[in-house]
Amino acid sequence: MTISEANLHKILSLLSKDMCIKIHGCFRVTVGSNWKHAEQNNQDQHILFVKSGKGKYFFKDHEEILERGKIVYISNGLPHHAWHDEQNPLVITGLRFNFCSTSDEQIYPIPCAPFFISTQIQDVVFYDQLVAKINTYYYSIHQQVSQLLCSSMITHLLSDICYRHETLTHITVQDSRIERVQRYMMDDLSSTTSIESLAERVKMSPRHLRTCFKRKYGLTPKQYQLKIRMNHAKFLLETSDISIGKIALSLGYSDQFVFSRQFKQIYGSSPSSVRKQ
């Protein structure tokens, strides 16, 4: 276990008894040209989620690449600055919060030296929806309930970073081939490429690919592909007026009935029901 992982463990253990989270800032923006060029040394806690774009965080002894699907937690008191590619600007959600005592709501100092920790997630649509909800709740007029909801979701993000480090830290050469397959799926949601063809691309047997893929992501390639397609379909149903038929076609379904049946198997509701909500 790294020092950063141990530090996050300490924080999470205190969140279950002595500390709570109080959010006081949330922003969803495309960053400008002067974003964090000067050194930052925040007095509060900070989580950054990258929806798209390219950039970097610079710490004393480390450069952290910022790209689609990156989540970074930075504790208070850690000097850093940033850069981003103006040709491919970062689209981010930032969360600012404090840890407070559950007894008197005073700021609770972190039980360790300043640190940062990050993770790379694959299900970008799900996490973008999660931070979008935090943003919505943060600006709600129902402050007490909103704080509880935001606290719960930020705890979820911190716990997920911790979990991913525990399960995905030791990446092998073999894992890099699995990640290539995962990226093929993410980059082309409409693809009808078979698992056999994907396995051939990365020079693995289909059986070995299925075994290694499930070990890394918890799902078979076919299950994973279905999940990310349906997540994207749900996002489009909730946020756009694109017809269900066109959504189905964009995800590689020539038969809208098959699409609707699989969507209902995942979410328990039909696409048309989700559209009406």
C-alpha positions as CSV (number, residue, x, y, z in Angstrom):
1,M,0.0,0.0,0.0
2,T,1.4,3.4,-1.0
3,I,1.5,6.4,1.4
4,S,-1.3,8.1,-0.5
5,E,-3.5,5.0,-0.3
6,A,-2.8,4.7,3.5
7,N,-3.7,8.4,3.9
8,L,-7.0,8.0,2.1
9,H,-7.8,4.9,4.2
10,K,-7.3,7.0,7.4
11,I,-9.7,9.7,6.0
12,L,-12.4,7.2,5.1
13,S,-12.2,5.4,8.4
14,L,-12.8,8.8,10.2
15,L,-15.6,9.7,7.8
16,S,-17.6,6.8,9.3
17,K,-17.5,8.1,12.8
18,D,-15.7,11.4,13.6
19,M,-15.8,13.5,10.4
20,C,-18.4,14.6,7.9
21,I,-18.1,16.5,4.5
22,K,-19.3,20.0,4.0
23,I,-19.2,21.1,0.4
24,H,-18.8,24.8,-0.3
25,G,-17.9,25.0,-4.0
26,C,-18.8,23.2,-7.3
27,F,-18.1,24.2,-10.9
28,R,-18.6,22.5,-14.3
29,V,-16.5,24.4,-16.9
30,T,-14.3,24.4,-19.9
31,V,-11.1,25.8,-18.5
32,G,-9.7,29.1,-19.8
33,S,-6.1,29.8,-21.0
34,N,-4.8,30.9,-17.6
35,W,-6.2,28.1,-15.6
36,K,-4.1,27.5,-12.5
37,H,-0.8,28.6,-14.2
38,A,0.2,30.2,-10.9
39,E,1.0,27.8,-8.0
40,Q,-2.0,26.8,-5.8
41,N,-2.0,25.9,-2.2
42,N,-5.6,25.4,-1.2
43,Q,-6.8,25.5,2.4
44,D,-9.7,23.1,1.6
45,Q,-10.1,19.7,0.0
46,H,-10.5,19.4,-3.8
47,I,-11.8,16.7,-6.2
48,L,-11.4,17.2,-10.0
49,F,-13.2,15.0,-12.6
50,V,-12.2,15.3,-16.2
51,K,-14.9,14.8,-18.8
52,S,-12.7,15.5,-21.8
53,G,-9.6,17.3,-22.9
54,K,-5.9,17.1,-22.1
55,G,-3.8,18.7,-19.4
56,K,-1.5,18.1,-16.5
57,Y,-1.2,18.8,-12.7
58,F,2.3,19.5,-11.5
59,F,3.3,18.5,-7.9
60,K,6.7,18.8,-6.4
61,D,8.0,15.4,-7.6
62,H,5.2,14.3,-10.0
63,E,3.3,15.2,-13.2
64,E,-0.2,13.9,-13.2
65,I,-1.8,13.6,-16.7
66,L,-5.3,14.9,-16.9
67,E,-7.5,13.3,-19.5
68,R,-11.0,11.9,-20.1
69,G,-12.0,9.8,-17.1
70,K,-9.4,11.0,-14.6
71,I,-10.5,11.7,-11.0
72,V,-8.0,13.5,-8.7
73,Y,-8.3,14.2,-5.0
74,I,-5.9,16.9,-3.6
75,S,-5.8,17.5,0.1
76,N,-5.3,21.0,1.6
77,G,-1.8,22.3,1.9
78,L,-0.4,20.6,-1.2
79,P,1.3,23.1,-3.6
80,H,0.5,22.4,-7.3
81,H,-0.1,24.1,-10.6
82,A,-1.6,23.1,-13.9
83,W,-1.4,23.2,-17.6
84,H,-3.9,22.3,-20.4
85,D,-3.8,21.9,-24.1
86,E,-5.6,24.9,-25.6
87,Q,-6.3,22.9,-28.7
88,N,-8.1,20.3,-26.7
89,P,-9.2,22.2,-23.6
90,L,-10.2,20.4,-20.4
91,V,-13.9,20.1,-19.6
92,I,-14.0,19.5,-15.8
93,T,-16.1,19.4,-12.7
94,G,-14.4,20.6,-9.5
95,L,-15.6,20.0,-6.0
96,R,-14.4,22.1,-3.0
97,F,-15.2,20.9,0.5
98,N,-14.0,20.6,4.1
99,F,-13.9,17.7,6.5
100,C,-15.7,18.8,9.6
101,S,-16.2,17.4,13.1
102,T,-19.5,15.6,13.6
103,S,-19.7,16.9,17.1
104,D,-19.3,20.7,16.6
105,E,-19.0,21.1,12.7
106,Q,-15.6,22.8,13.1
107,I,-13.0,22.0,10.4
108,Y,-11.3,18.7,11.1
109,P,-7.6,18.5,10.1
110,I,-6.6,15.6,7.9
111,P,-4.8,13.0,9.9
112,C,-1.7,13.0,7.7
113,A,0.7,15.1,5.6
114,P,-0.8,16.8,2.5
115,F,-1.1,14.4,-0.4
116,F,-2.9,13.7,-3.7
117,I,-4.3,10.5,-5.2
118,S,-5.9,9.8,-8.5
119,T,-7.6,7.1,-10.6
120,Q,-8.6,6.5,-14.2
121,I,-12.2,5.4,-14.7
122,Q,-13.8,3.8,-17.8
123,D,-17.4,4.5,-17.2
124,V,-17.2,8.3,-17.9
125,V,-20.9,8.7,-18.6
126,F,-21.8,7.3,-15.2
127,Y,-19.4,9.5,-13.3
128,D,-20.3,12.6,-15.3
129,Q,-23.9,12.0,-14.3
130,L,-22.8,11.6,-10.7
131,V,-20.9,14.9,-10.5
132,A,-23.7,16.6,-12.4
133,K,-26.1,15.5,-9.6
134,I,-23.7,16.9,-7.0
135,N,-23.7,20.2,-9.0
136,T,-27.5,20.2,-9.1
137,Y,-27.8,19.4,-5.4
138,Y,-25.2,22.0,-4.4
139,Y,-27.2,24.8,-6.0
140,S,-30.5,23.6,-4.6
141,I,-32.5,25.8,-2.2
142,H,-32.9,22.8,0.1
143,Q,-29.6,23.3,1.8
144,Q,-29.8,20.7,4.6
145,V,-30.9,17.8,2.4
146,S,-28.5,19.0,-0.4
147,Q,-25.5,18.9,1.9
148,L,-26.3,15.3,3.0
149,L,-26.7,14.2,-0.6
150,C,-23.5,15.9,-1.7
151,S,-21.6,14.5,1.3
152,S,-22.8,11.0,0.4
153,M,-21.7,11.3,-3.2
154,I,-18.3,12.8,-2.4
155,T,-17.7,9.9,0.0
156,H,-18.7,7.6,-2.8
157,L,-16.0,9.2,-5.0
158,L,-13.3,9.0,-2.4
159,S,-14.2,5.3,-1.6
160,D,-14.1,4.5,-5.3
161,I,-10.6,5.9,-5.7
162,C,-9.5,3.8,-2.7
163,Y,-11.2,0.7,-4.1
164,R,-9.7,1.1,-7.5
165,H,-6.2,1.5,-6.1
166,E,-6.7,-1.7,-4.0
167,T,-7.9,-3.8,-7.0
168,L,-6.1,-2.2,-10.0
169,T,-2.7,-1.1,-8.7
170,H,-0.6,-3.9,-10.1
171,I,-0.9,-3.6,-13.9
172,T,0.9,-6.1,-16.0
173,V,1.8,-6.1,-19.7
174,Q,-1.2,-8.4,-20.2
175,D,-3.4,-5.8,-18.6
176,S,-2.4,-3.2,-21.1
177,R,-3.8,-5.4,-23.9
178,I,-7.1,-5.7,-21.9
179,E,-7.2,-1.9,-21.6
180,R,-6.7,-1.6,-25.4
181,V,-9.8,-3.8,-25.9
182,Q,-11.7,-1.7,-23.4
183,R,-10.7,1.5,-25.3
184,Y,-11.9,0.0,-28.6
185,M,-15.3,-0.5,-27.0
186,M,-15.4,2.9,-25.4
187,D,-14.3,4.7,-28.6
188,D,-16.9,3.0,-30.9
189,L,-20.1,2.2,-29.1
190,S,-21.8,1.3,-32.4
191,S,-19.2,-1.4,-33.3
192,T,-20.4,-4.9,-34.0
193,T,-16.8,-6.3,-33.9
194,S,-16.9,-9.7,-32.4
195,I,-14.9,-10.7,-29.3
196,E,-12.9,-13.1,-31.5
197,S,-11.8,-10.2,-33.7
198,L,-10.9,-8.0,-30.7
199,A,-8.9,-10.9,-29.3
200,E,-7.1,-11.2,-32.6
201,R,-6.2,-7.5,-32.6
202,V,-4.4,-7.8,-29.3
203,K,-3.0,-11.3,-30.0
204,M,-4.9,-13.2,-27.3
205,S,-7.2,-16.1,-27.5
206,P,-10.9,-15.3,-27.1
207,R,-11.1,-17.5,-24.0
208,H,-8.0,-15.9,-22.4
209,L,-9.4,-12.4,-23.2
210,R,-12.7,-13.2,-21.6
211,T,-11.0,-14.5,-18.4
212,C,-8.6,-11.6,-18.1
213,F,-11.2,-8.9,-19.0
214,K,-13.6,-10.2,-16.3
215,R,-10.8,-10.3,-13.7
216,K,-10.0,-6.7,-14.4
217,Y,-13.4,-5.1,-14.9
218,G,-15.8,-7.6,-13.2
219,L,-17.7,-8.3,-16.4
220,T,-17.2,-10.3,-19.6
221,P,-16.4,-8.2,-22.7
222,K,-19.9,-8.7,-24.0
223,Q,-21.5,-7.7,-20.6
224,Y,-19.2,-4.6,-20.4
225,Q,-20.1,-3.5,-24.0
226,L,-23.8,-3.8,-23.2
227,K,-23.3,-1.8,-20.0
228,I,-21.5,1.1,-21.6
229,R,-24.0,1.2,-24.5
230,M,-27.0,1.2,-22.2
231,N,-25.4,3.9,-19.9
232,H,-24.9,6.1,-22.9
233,A,-28.4,5.4,-24.2
234,K,-29.8,6.4,-20.8
235,F,-27.8,9.6,-20.8
236,L,-29.1,10.5,-24.3
237,L,-32.7,9.7,-23.3
238,E,-32.4,11.9,-20.2
239,T,-30.5,14.8,-21.7
240,S,-31.5,15.1,-25.4
241,D,-34.5,14.9,-27.7
242,I,-32.9,12.4,-30.1
243,S,-35.5,9.7,-31.0
244,I,-35.3,6.3,-29.5
245,G,-34.8,4.8,-33.0
246,K,-31.9,7.0,-33.8
247,I,-30.3,6.3,-30.4
248,A,-30.6,2.6,-31.1
249,L,-29.0,3.0,-34.5
250,S,-26.1,5.1,-33.1
251,L,-25.3,2.2,-30.8
252,G,-25.3,-0.5,-33.5
253,Y,-28.8,-1.8,-33.1
254,S,-30.7,-2.3,-36.4
255,D,-33.7,-3.6,-34.5
256,Q,-35.2,-1.0,-32.0
257,F,-37.1,-3.8,-30.3
258,V,-33.9,-5.7,-29.4
259,F,-32.4,-2.4,-28.1
260,S,-35.5,-1.7,-26.0
261,R,-35.6,-5.2,-24.6
262,Q,-31.9,-5.1,-23.5
263,F,-32.4,-1.6,-22.1
264,K,-35.2,-2.9,-19.9
265,Q,-33.2,-5.9,-18.8
266,I,-30.5,-3.4,-17.5
267,Y,-32.7,-0.7,-16.0
268,G,-36.1,-2.3,-15.3
269,S,-37.8,0.3,-17.4
270,S,-38.3,0.8,-21.2
271,P,-36.5,3.6,-23.0
272,S,-39.9,5.4,-23.6
273,S,-40.5,5.3,-19.8
274,V,-37.1,6.9,-19.1
275,R,-37.7,9.5,-21.7
276,K,-41.0,10.5,-20.0
277,Q,-39.5,10.9,-16.5
